[in-house]
Amino acid sequence: MLKGRNLIDPQDFTVEELEDIFKLAEEIIDNPEDFIHLCDGKVLGTLFFEPSTRTRLSFEAAMLRLGGKVIGFSEPNSSSVSKGENLADTIRTVAAYADIITMRHPKEGAPKYASYYSDVPLINAGDGGHQHPTQTLTDLLTIKVAKGSFSNLTIGLCGDLKFGRTVHSLIKAISRYENIKFILISPNELQTPEYIKTEILHKKSLDYVEVERLEEVIDKLDILYMTRVQKERFFNEADYIRLKDSYILDNGKLKTAKKDLTILHPLPRVNEISMEVDNDPRAWYFRQAKYGMFARMALIAKLLGVK
């Protein structure tokens, strides 16, 4: 069903197709040794036109753990792009060597454009501030493992909700499930964009509220998705100083939270989650990073059509 397809936008796959990916990912989590030869003889091309740690390494680890090989570059100066080669020619060439390609690019829409020139499946590993669909797969898989289902959840999204592409993608993806309530926690300067509210929250008549302080609502949450609040996003330093501690999660704020709260973060973390929280069983963000590898293993296998 997914063999030969591209993944450019989280909405490219139906709910049923996503469920197939998550089912396979959970099988891999339970019995990883059963999949170590699944991609024998297959090659993944990794084209990273801007820096990445977790995404690039998790894709490479995913392919290697499936028995495949990896070729590619981690920054464009080590490729013929530095000589002036255009993107279409780069993609045509790498598609001649690889069975599947994953690509990160600073320009929004570049992976979509590249897919027109690729003879093999192409996965968007992030395009500017636009989309990061495999992070969304990672987030959804982690929620599935933690909660057993995507329905009947109150999800708190906290921090930079204006510029955070991971937040926008998650809202789009999980809004397709039943009885989802969002609590949007951010300073006024970094509220969820109007187009997200109009095109998704309002259009689907989803239940949501916007608040400024995490402490007011943390007791209501099943999922808390933290993101970084950046000082440079504020027009007024006094406003930043007034609000910044509201968006640092520590043990004090967790005292009123549910015992089965699931705390997520796309990483990298700076100071928005205190390190004292790392030992709390509700902290799932490092497990989330590991599940990213399993989600990508399942995705690669599905797009290649290997069994």
QUIKADA-V444104 format. One line per field, one symbol per residue. ss: DSSP state (@ for helix, = for strand, . for the rest). phi: phi as a letter, one per 20 degrees, with the letter a starting at -180 (. if undefined). A space follows every 10 residues. Layout:
ss = ???
phi = ???
This chain:
ss = ......=..@ @@..@@@@@@ @@@@@@@@@@ .@@@@..... ..======.. ...@@@@@@@ @@@@@...== ===..@@@.@ @@@...@@@@ @@@@@@@..= =====....@ @@@@@..... =======... =.@@@@@@@@ @@@@@@@... ..======.. ....@@@@@@ @@@@.....= =====..@@@ ...@@@@@@@ @@....==== =..@@@.@@@ ..====.... @@@...@@@@ @@@@@@@.=. @@@@...... .====..... ..=.@@@@@. ..=.@@@@@@ @@@@@@@@@@ @@@@...
phi = .dgnedcdcg efdfgfffff ffffgfffgf cfffdfdfdg necdedddeb fbdfffffff fgfffenedc cqcdaffecf gfeofefgff fgffffddeb cdbdbfefnf ffffffddec gcdfepclee cbffffggff ffffffdnad elcddedcoe eedfffffff ggfefedele dddedafgfc fggffffffc ffgeleebcd cedfgfcffe eeccdeceed gfeefcffff ffdgffddec fffefefffd gdedafmfed cfcffffgef feedfefgff fgffffgffg fffemec
